[in-house]
Amino acid sequence: MEIYHLKVFLEVARYLSFTEAADALNLTQPAVSAKLKSLESHLGVSLFHRLGRKIQLTSVGSYLLEAGPSLLALESRLINEINEIKQGKHSRLKIGCTTSIANGWLPKLLIKYHQKYPGIELECLPFDTVQQLHQAMTVGDVEIGFAETNLHDFDEIESLPIDSFQYFLMVAADHRLAKCQWLSLQELTSEVWVFPGAGTPERFALEGRLMELGMQLSDFKHREFVQTPSLFSTFLTQGHYLGFGSSLQFSTERQTKLLVGIPLQEFALDYQLFMLMPKRLSKAARRSQKHRADPLSAEPLQQFMQLVSEESERSQRLKAQRSFAGATATAHLRSPGLLVRPTTSDSSEPLTITIGTQNKTIQTVTAGVLIQRLGLLEHFLPHSGQNSKTNYKVKWKDFTSGAPIAAGLQSQQLDIGILGDYPLLLSGVSAESDSSALTNTRLVSFVASNPDGTGNTIIVPHRSPLSSLDDLRHRVIAVPFASSAHGMVMRTLSQANLLHDVTLTSIDNLSINRLTPQNAAADGYAYFAPLHEIASHQGRFRRLSDASDMTDLPTFHGIVVRESFAEAHPDIIVAYLKALIAAQHWYVTTSSALSLVSNWVKLDPEIVSKTLDYQQSNRSGLFFPETQIRTDWITNHIQQLKMIPGNEQLGEIDTNTWIQPEFLETAINSF
């Protein structure tokens, strides 16, 4: 198809007259007719219906009238740029971005580029919607773009993450909620809201997240929608609406305290900001960068890409410096794409995921209550490919100790469980070959670790005469059987040659509100953290001085899954571990994490901080977030415990089969 023939067609289609088109093109009418016949012959279809002396576009003709001008525009741009290159004047760069980025993030970068390369003409084109930006990149109106939305769904566009930002609740500084430190969308459905308009990155992120959580915009009873930033700001400042926005927006208003951003529970982690490029230009730019040593001799596009790369690295270094020491690997929420997943039909069969947690056991909160409160599992569950129509149903079951979780996994009542070291090992004992009711498990990750082994201990009443392990001879110690504390006390008494001289009695109805059972005749209690901290904090108990000094074994908690469930749904296990990594990252990088967790689990903040150190630099807590599976720790526990009567079966655990770190490796590598 010749471009000139297309130009002739567009003139005829515009006038719907051969005569007027011929005059506009300075051609004869027969010449116009001949060129149209040639175009129709090439396409193999008629472009006009000829009705006597009148003509009318066919359906193909209507499409060509709509799509043809973009091809002419591309031809014109290519010719102009080729002429500029021939004349040595190719010194212009066209940049596209969303409105939010144009008003906040991008200008500083443009200024730095202009200062470094003053001879380059920059043209920045802001777009109200991501679709408009995508279209501009597709037809070549811009050479490089920036957006909060990932365009990885489109083969012709490359999306490269270069920075991060946050979404949060935005209110006027004098709004009654302005002083709140943390809020949840699910608690605010009755408030008056203003939401971003259709097609904006903020709208994509909001609708995508609501869909994951089983919510929709119609759940908010009082809502308005606006497209322009100025109108959005007016609704917030003058109408006292609640608004949903990003840290890229209204930087001036937030700096001058007109508007306040409040973190939202559902948007607890950062999102990524993307540099977008047509793949044809991206490949050419990288080839050019590879062969040009002098950045000043590079083309504008390569120069700009290099500056973006430098600024991205600098931003990452600054954020790492501001993070708490010892923070886990960076985790972020998945940025939405333009192709929104359709809502799952209510009639589809739900896939239920049942998870056993110990939320009062503070060292495991990142695997339970944090994932639940922040909606992280729903976010990372697979929703594409064969899972595009899957209707997930997550059930959280909270327990006071690990024994019922281990039993629930083996009886197939639970799919995933969070367990301390001793019950974790008990869950790994293979099911009896003649017991069809039991199932095998797999260890896929750690959650928290206590390297010095003080996570469990023996406590005695404050006025008790007992002061050492030897004083326990012929005494009674109460302990939650099959708990990590039970494993500790057995190992400790065994090494002190007291195992047959001390009576262990079970605490069957363990309650954090009643640590000493009624009518208990025990002389002391063996507890796991934070129960012994709670008892000591209340001033009624104290640690037995050498109770946890006899063994040098670290204590730990981990994630155990049903073998059959993991084999059937490996992507769900990976999603859960991604949620765990994200929860740990949030815990160690969020200054308000301590107070929030304390509120969620209804425990004193001092107890929380003493149990799970969220800053790690102080090394003041008993436990620290940990995902790496320490096989040597597990082996050492097995070696000591299997020698104690009643635990011989632990020696049958095949750690090479039972421990499966591949799930964790996949989860880490997917961020």
C-alpha positions in Angstrom: 0.0 0.0 0.0 1.4 3.3 -1.1 1.2 6.2 1.3 0.2 8.6 -1.4 -2.8 6.4 -2.3 -3.8 6.6 1.4 -3.6 10.4 1.2 -5.9 10.4 -1.8 -8.4 8.1 -0.1 -8.5 10.3 3.0 -9.3 13.4 0.9 -12.1 11.6 -0.9 -13.4 10.2 2.4 -13.3 13.7 4.0 -15.3 15.3 1.2 -17.2 12.3 0.0 -16.7 13.8 -3.4 -14.2 12.9 -6.1 -14.4 16.3 -7.6 -13.7 18.2 -4.4 -10.9 15.8 -3.5 -9.3 16.3 -6.9 -9.4 20.1 -6.5 -7.8 19.8 -3.0 -5.1 17.5 -4.3 -4.5 19.4 -7.6 -5.3 16.3 -9.5 -7.8 15.3 -12.2 -10.8 13.4 -11.3 -9.8 10.3 -13.4 -6.4 10.3 -11.6 -8.2 10.3 -8.2 -10.4 7.4 -9.3 -7.4 5.4 -10.6 -5.5 5.8 -7.4 -8.5 4.7 -5.4 -9.0 1.6 -7.6 -5.3 0.7 -7.1 -5.7 1.0 -3.3 -8.9 -1.1 -3.3 -7.2 -3.7 -5.5 -4.2 -3.9 -3.1 -6.5 -4.3 -0.1 -8.9 -6.6 -1.8 -12.0 -4.8 -0.6 -14.2 -1.9 -1.6 -13.8 1.3 0.4 -16.9 3.2 -1.0 -20.4 2.3 -1.9 -21.2 4.2 -5.1 -24.9 5.3 -5.1 -25.4 7.0 -8.4 -23.4 10.3 -8.2 -23.0 9.9 -4.4 -20.5 7.8 -2.5 -20.6 6.4 1.0 -17.9 4.7 3.1 -18.0 1.0 3.6 -17.2 -0.5 7.0 -13.5 -1.0 6.0 -13.5 2.5 4.6 -14.7 3.9 7.9 -12.0 2.0 9.7 -9.3 3.3 7.3 -10.6 6.9 7.7 -10.1 6.5 11.5 -6.8 4.7 11.5 -5.1 6.2 8.4 -4.1 9.6 9.8 -1.8 8.0 12.4 0.1 6.3 9.6 0.5 9.6 7.8 1.6 11.3 11.1 4.2 8.5 11.5 5.5 9.0 8.0 5.7 12.8 8.5 7.6 12.3 11.8 10.1 9.9 10.3 10.8 12.1 7.3 11.3 15.1 9.5 13.7 13.2 11.8 15.6 11.8 8.9 16.1 15.3 7.5 17.2 16.5 10.9 19.8 13.7 11.2 21.0 14.5 7.6 21.5 18.1 8.6 23.0 17.3 12.0 20.1 18.9 13.9 18.5 15.8 15.5 18.5 17.3 19.1 15.0 16.9 20.3 13.4 14.4 22.7 9.7 13.9 23.2 8.7 12.6 26.7 5.2 11.4 27.7 3.9 10.9 31.2 0.8 10.9 33.3 -0.5 14.1 34.8 0.6 13.2 38.3 4.1 12.5 37.2 4.3 15.7 35.2 3.2 17.8 38.2 5.6 16.3 40.7 8.2 13.7 40.0 9.4 14.5 36.4 10.2 18.2 36.5 13.3 17.8 38.7 14.6 15.2 36.3 14.0 17.4 33.3 15.8 20.3 34.9 18.9 18.1 35.6 18.9 16.9 32.0 18.7 20.4 30.6 21.5 21.6 32.9 23.7 18.7 31.7 22.7 18.9 28.0 21.5 22.5 27.3 21.5 22.0 23.6 18.7 19.4 23.6 15.1 20.5 23.1 12.8 18.6 25.5 9.1 18.3 24.8 7.0 16.9 27.7 3.5 15.8 26.9 1.2 15.0 30.0 -1.7 12.7 29.5 -4.8 12.4 31.8 -5.1 8.7 31.3 -2.7 5.8 30.9 -4.5 4.7 27.7 -3.7 8.0 26.1 0.0 7.7 27.0 0.0 4.1 25.6 -1.5 5.3 22.4 1.0 8.1 22.0 3.8 5.7 22.5 2.4 3.2 20.0 2.0 5.8 17.2 5.4 7.4 18.0 4.2 10.7 19.3 6.6 10.2 22.3 9.9 8.3 22.4 9.9 7.6 26.2 7.2 7.6 28.8 6.7 7.5 32.6 3.7 6.0 34.4 2.5 4.5 37.6 0.9 1.6 35.6 2.8 -1.4 34.3 2.3 -1.9 30.5 4.0 -5.3 30.5 0.7 -6.8 29.0 1.6 -5.1 25.7 4.4 -6.8 23.7 5.5 -3.6 22.0 6.2 -1.7 25.2 9.0 -2.3 27.7 8.3 -1.4 31.3 11.3 -0.8 33.5 10.9 0.0 37.3 12.9 3.0 38.2 11.5 4.4 41.5 8.7 3.8 44.1 5.8 5.8 45.5 2.9 5.3 47.9 -0.9 5.4 47.6 -2.7 6.8 50.6 -5.8 8.5 51.9 -5.8 12.3 51.3 -7.7 14.8 53.5 -7.6 18.5 54.3 -5.4 19.4 57.2 -8.4 20.5 59.3 -10.4 17.3 58.6 -11.4 15.3 61.7 -9.4 12.3 60.4 -6.2 14.3 59.6 -4.4 13.3 62.8 -5.0 9.6 62.3 -1.8 7.5 62.0 -3.4 4.6 60.1 -6.8 3.8 58.5 -8.5 1.1 56.5 -10.7 1.5 53.5 -13.0 -1.1 54.9 -13.7 1.2 57.9 -14.4 4.2 55.7 -17.2 3.1 53.3 -19.8 5.4 55.0 -17.6 8.5 54.6 -18.0 11.1 51.7 -15.4 10.3 49.1 -14.0 11.9 45.9 -12.3 9.4 43.6 -10.0 9.8 40.6 -11.5 9.7 37.2 -11.6 6.7 34.9 -8.3 5.8 33.1 -6.1 7.4 35.7 -3.3 5.4 37.4 -4.9 6.1 40.8 -8.2 4.6 39.6 -6.5 1.5 38.2 -4.7 0.9 41.4 -7.8 1.5 43.6 -10.1 -0.7 41.5 -7.5 -3.5 41.2 -6.9 -3.6 45.0 -10.6 -3.5 45.8 -11.2 -6.4 43.5 -8.6 -8.5 45.3 -10.3 -7.8 48.6 -13.8 -8.6 47.4 -14.8 -4.9 47.4 -15.9 -2.4 44.7 -16.4 1.3 44.4 -20.2 0.9 44.9 -19.5 -0.1 48.5 -18.7 3.5 49.2 -22.1 5.1 49.7 -21.2 8.7 49.1 -18.8 9.2 46.2 -17.9 11.6 43.4 -15.5 11.2 40.5 -13.3 14.0 39.1 -10.7 13.9 36.3 -8.7 17.1 36.9 -6.2 17.6 39.8 -7.5 21.1 40.5 -11.1 20.0 41.0 -9.9 17.0 43.1 -8.0 19.4 45.4 -11.1 21.6 45.6 -13.2 18.7 46.8 -10.7 17.9 49.5 -9.9 21.4 50.8 -13.3 23.0 50.5 -15.7 20.1 50.6 -13.8 18.1 53.2 -14.1 14.9 51.2 -11.9 11.9 51.6 -9.7 11.3 48.6 -7.5 8.5 47.2 -4.2 9.7 45.8 -0.5 9.0 45.6 2.7 10.6 46.9 3.3 11.9 43.4 0.4 14.2 43.7 -0.1 17.6 45.4 3.4 17.9 46.8 3.0 21.6 47.2 -0.3 21.3 49.1 1.2 18.6 51.4 4.4 20.5 52.0 2.3 23.6 53.0 0.1 21.5 55.2 -3.1 22.1 53.2 -3.5 18.4 52.6 -2.4 15.4 54.7 -1.6 11.9 53.5 -2.7 9.1 55.8 -1.4 5.5 55.3 -4.0 3.0 54.3 -4.0 -0.6 55.6 -4.8 -2.0 52.1 -1.9 0.0 50.5 0.8 -0.6 53.2 3.7 -1.1 50.8 5.2 1.0 48.0 4.2 0.7 44.3 6.7 1.0 41.5 7.1 3.8 39.0 7.9 2.7 35.4 9.9 4.1 32.5 8.2 3.0 29.3 9.8 2.6 25.9 8.8 1.1 22.6 10.9 -2.1 22.4 12.3 -1.1 19.0 13.7 2.1 20.5 14.8 0.4 23.7 16.9 -2.2 21.9 18.5 0.4 19.6 19.2 2.7 22.6 21.0 -0.1 24.5 23.0 -1.1 21.5 24.0 2.5 21.1 24.9 2.9 24.8 27.1 -0.2 24.6 29.2 1.1 21.7 29.5 4.7 22.8 32.0 5.4 25.6 31.4 9.2 25.7 27.9 10.1 27.0 28.2 13.6 25.4 28.4 12.0 21.9 25.2 9.8 22.5 21.8 10.6 21.1 19.3 12.4 23.4 17.4 9.2 24.1 20.5 7.4 25.3 21.6 10.4 27.4 18.2 10.6 29.0 18.1 6.9 29.8 21.5 7.1 31.4 20.4 10.0 33.6 17.2 8.1 34.7 19.4 5.1 35.6 21.7 7.3 37.7 18.8 9.0 39.5 17.1 5.6 40.1 20.3 4.2 41.8 20.7 7.3 43.9 17.0 7.2 45.0 17.4 3.5 46.0 20.5 4.3 48.1 18.8 7.1 49.9 15.8 4.9 50.7 18.0 2.1 51.9 19.8 4.6 54.3 16.4 5.8 55.7 15.3 2.2 56.3 15.8 0.6 59.7 19.1 -1.3 59.8 18.6 -5.0 59.0 15.5 -4.5 56.9 14.6 -7.4 54.7 14.8 -7.3 50.9 12.6 -4.7 49.4 9.1 -5.8 48.7 6.4 -3.9 47.0 2.8 -4.3 45.9 2.2 -5.4 42.3 1.5 -2.4 40.0 -1.7 -2.8 38.0 -1.8 -3.1 34.2 -4.2 -1.7 31.7 -5.8 -5.1 31.2 -8.1 -5.5 34.3 -8.9 -9.0 35.4 -12.7 -9.6 35.1 -14.6 -10.1 38.4 -14.9 -13.8 39.2 -18.4 -15.2 38.8 -20.2 -15.8 42.1 -21.2 -19.3 40.8 -17.6 -20.5 40.4 -16.5 -23.1 42.9 -14.3 -21.4 45.6 -10.8 -22.7 46.3 -10.5 -22.6 50.1 -7.1 -22.0 51.7 -7.1 -22.7 55.5 -4.3 -21.3 57.5 -3.5 -22.0 61.2 -1.9 -19.0 63.0 -0.7 -18.1 66.5 -1.3 -14.4 66.6 -0.7 -14.0 70.3 2.7 -15.6 69.8 4.2 -12.3 68.7 7.2 -13.8 66.9 4.8 -15.2 64.3 2.7 -12.1 63.6 4.4 -11.4 60.2 3.1 -14.8 59.0 -0.4 -14.4 60.4 -2.1 -11.2 61.6 0.0 -8.9 59.4 -0.7 -10.8 56.2 -4.4 -10.9 57.2 -4.7 -7.2 58.2 -2.8 -5.8 55.2 -4.6 -8.1 52.8 -1.3 -9.3 51.4 -2.2 -12.9 50.5 -5.2 -11.7 48.5 -2.8 -9.4 46.6 -0.2 -12.0 45.7 -2.5 -14.9 44.9 -2.3 -15.9 41.2 -5.1 -14.5 39.0 -3.8 -15.1 35.5 -3.6 -18.1 33.1 -5.3 -21.1 34.5 -6.1 -19.2 37.7 -7.9 -16.3 35.9 -11.3 -17.6 37.0 -10.3 -19.0 40.4 -12.5 -17.8 43.3 -10.2 -17.9 46.4 -11.6 -18.1 49.9 -9.1 -17.6 52.7 -9.9 -19.0 56.2 -7.7 -17.9 59.1 -7.8 -20.0 62.3 -6.0 -18.7 65.3 -4.6 -21.0 68.1 -2.8 -20.4 71.4 -0.1 -23.0 70.7 1.3 -25.2 68.0 0.0 -28.6 68.9 -3.5 -28.2 67.4 -1.9 -26.7 64.3 0.4 -29.7 63.8 -2.6 -32.0 64.3 -4.7 -29.9 61.9 -2.1 -30.2 59.1 -1.8 -34.0 59.5 -5.6 -34.5 59.6 -6.0 -32.2 56.5 -8.0 -29.6 58.4 -5.3 -27.0 57.7 -3.4 -26.3 54.5 -0.7 -24.0 56.0 0.5 -23.7 59.6 2.9 -21.5 61.6 4.7 -23.6 64.2 7.5 -23.3 66.8 10.5 -25.6 66.7 9.2 -28.7 68.6 5.6 -28.9 67.2 7.2 -28.1 63.8 9.3 -31.2 64.0 6.3 -33.2 65.2 4.5 -32.2 62.1 7.3 -33.6 60.0 7.0 -37.1 61.3 5.7 -39.2 58.4 2.1 -40.5 58.6 1.8 -44.1 59.5 1.5 -46.3 56.4 -1.7 -47.9 57.7 -3.4 -44.6 58.7 -5.2 -43.1 55.7 -6.6 -40.2 57.8 -3.1 -38.6 58.2 -1.1 -36.7 55.6 2.6 -35.7 55.2 3.9 -32.1 55.4 6.7 -30.0 54.0 8.7 -27.2 55.7 8.9 -24.3 53.3 10.2 -21.3 55.3 11.3 -19.9 58.6 9.3 -16.9 60.1 11.4 -15.8 63.1 14.5 -17.0 64.9 16.1 -16.6 68.4 19.8 -17.4 67.9 20.6 -17.7 71.6 17.8 -20.0 72.5 16.1 -17.8 75.1 12.7 -17.8 73.3 11.5 -20.4 75.8 12.2 -20.6 79.5 10.9 -21.8 82.9 9.3 -19.3 85.2 8.5 -19.6 88.9 6.4 -17.4 91.3 8.3 -14.3 92.3 8.5 -15.4 96.0 9.4 -19.0 95.1 12.5 -20.4 96.9 13.5 -22.1 93.6 16.5 -20.4 92.0 18.2 -23.1 89.8 17.5 -26.1 87.7 18.7 -28.4 90.5 16.0 -27.0 92.8 13.4 -28.5 90.4 14.3 -32.0 91.6 11.1 -33.8 92.8 9.1 -30.7 91.7 6.2 -30.3 89.3 6.5 -28.1 86.1 3.4 -27.3 84.1 3.9 -26.9 80.3 1.7 -26.8 77.2 2.4 -30.2 75.8 3.8 -30.5 72.2 4.8 -26.8 72.3 8.2 -25.3 71.7 8.4 -24.8 75.5 7.8 -28.5 76.0 10.7 -29.3 73.7 13.0 -26.9 75.5 12.2 -28.2 79.0 12.7 -31.8 77.9 16.1 -31.0 76.4 17.1 -28.9 79.4 16.1 -31.5 82.0 17.7 -34.3 80.0 21.1 -32.5 79.8 20.9 -31.7 83.5 20.1 -35.4 84.3 16.8 -34.4 85.8 14.3 -35.8 83.3 13.2 -38.6 85.6 13.3 -36.5 88.7 10.9 -33.7 87.6 7.2 -34.2 86.9 5.8 -32.5 83.8 2.1 -31.8 83.8 0.1 -30.5 80.8 -1.6 -27.1 80.6 -4.5 -28.2 78.4 -6.5 -25.0 78.2 -3.8 -22.5 77.6 -5.0 -18.9 77.8 -2.9 -15.7 77.5 -5.3 -14.1 80.0 -4.8 -16.9 82.6 -1.3 -18.2 82.5 -1.6 -20.2 85.7 -4.5 -22.7 85.5 -6.9 -22.8 88.4 -6.1 -25.3 91.2 -2.7 -25.9 89.6 -0.2 -27.6 91.9 2.8 -26.7 89.8 6.0 -25.3 91.3 6.8 -23.6 88.0 5.8 -23.2 84.4 7.6 -23.7 81.1 6.4 -21.2 78.5 7.3 -19.9 75.1 7.5 -16.3 74.2 5.7 -14.0 74.8 3.9 -15.8 77.6 6.9 -15.8 80.0 7.4 -12.1 79.2 3.8 -11.3 80.0 4.0 -13.2 83.3 7.2 -11.4 84.3 5.8 -8.1 83.1 2.9 -8.5 85.5 5.4 -8.8 88.4 4.2 -12.2 89.6 6.8 -14.4 88.1 10.5 -14.5 87.3 12.8 -16.6 85.1 14.6 -19.5 86.6 18.2 -18.2 86.3 19.7 -21.1 84.4 16.6 -22.6 82.8 17.6 -21.8 79.2 21.3 -22.0 79.6 21.8 -25.7 79.5 21.3 -26.0 75.7 22.8 -23.8 73.1 20.2 -24.5 70.5 18.6 -21.5 68.7 14.8 -21.4 68.7 12.7 -20.7 65.6 9.3 -20.7 64.0 8.5 -21.8 60.5 5.9 -22.4 57.8 4.7 -26.0 57.3 2.3 -26.9 54.5 0.4 -30.1 53.6 2.3 -32.0 51.1 -0.7 -32.8 48.9 -1.8 -29.1 48.9 1.6 -27.9 48.0 1.8 -30.4 45.1 -1.6 -29.4 43.8 -1.2 -25.6 44.3 2.5 -24.7 44.3 1.7 -21.1 43.1 -0.4 -20.6 46.2 2.4 -21.6 48.5 4.7 -19.1 46.6 2.0 -16.4 47.0 1.8 -17.0 50.7 5.6 -16.7 51.1 5.6 -13.5 49.0 3.0 -12.2 51.4 5.2 -13.2 54.3 8.3 -11.4 52.8 6.1 -8.3 52.2 4.8 -8.4 55.8 8.3 -8.7 57.2 9.5 -5.8 55.0 6.6 -3.7 56.2 7.3 -4.6 59.9 10.9 -3.6 59.9 10.6 -0.5 57.7 7.4 1.1 59.2 7.8 3.3 62.2 4.2 2.8 63.4 4.4 -1.0 63.1 4.9 -1.6 66.8 1.9 0.4 67.9 -0.3 -1.1 65.2 0.7 -4.7 65.9 0.2 -4.1 69.6 -3.4 -2.8 68.9 -4.2 -5.7 66.6 -3.1 -8.5 69.0 -4.3 -6.6 72.1 -1.0 -6.8 73.9 1.2 -4.2 75.6 3.7 -2.5 73.1 6.5 -3.2 75.5 5.7 -7.0 75.3 5.6 -6.7 71.5 9.0 -4.9 71.2 10.7 -7.3 73.7 9.4 -10.3 71.7 10.0 -9.3 68.0 12.6 -6.7 67.4 11.3 -4.6 64.5 14.4 -2.4 64.2 16.9 -5.2 64.6 19.7 -2.6 65.0 19.1 -2.5 68.8 19.1 -6.3 69.1 16.8 -5.9 72.0 14.2 -8.4 71.1 14.0 -12.1 71.7 13.2 -12.9 68.0 14.1 -11.4 64.7 12.3 -11.8 61.3 13.8 -14.6 59.4 12.8 -16.6 56.3 15.9 -18.6 55.5 15.6 -22.2 56.6 18.5 -23.3 58.9 18.8 -27.0 58.3 21.7 -27.2 60.8 19.4 -25.9 63.6 16.7 -28.4 62.7 19.2 -31.3 62.6 20.6 -30.3 66.0 17.1 -30.2 67.5 16.4 -33.6 66.1 19.7 -35.1 67.4 18.9 -33.9 71.0 15.2 -34.7 71.1 15.3 -38.2 69.5 17.3 -39.4 72.5 14.5 -38.5 74.9 11.9 -41.2 75.5 8.7 -40.6 73.5 10.5 -38.7 70.7 12.3 -41.5 68.9 10.1 -41.0 65.8 11.8 -37.6 65.2 14.9 -39.5 64.1 12.9 -40.8 61.2 12.4 -37.4 59.6 14.2 -37.2 56.2 15.2 -33.6 56.1 16.3 -33.8 52.5 12.7 -34.6 51.5 10.8 -32.7 54.2 12.5 -29.4 53.8 11.7 -27.8 50.5 13.4 -24.3 50.1 12.5 -24.1 46.4 9.2 -22.4 47.2 10.9 -19.6 49.2 13.6 -19.2 46.5 10.9 -18.7 43.9 9.1 -16.2 46.1 12.2 -14.1 46.7 13.2 -14.1 43.0 9.8 -13.0 41.9 10.1 -9.5 43.6 
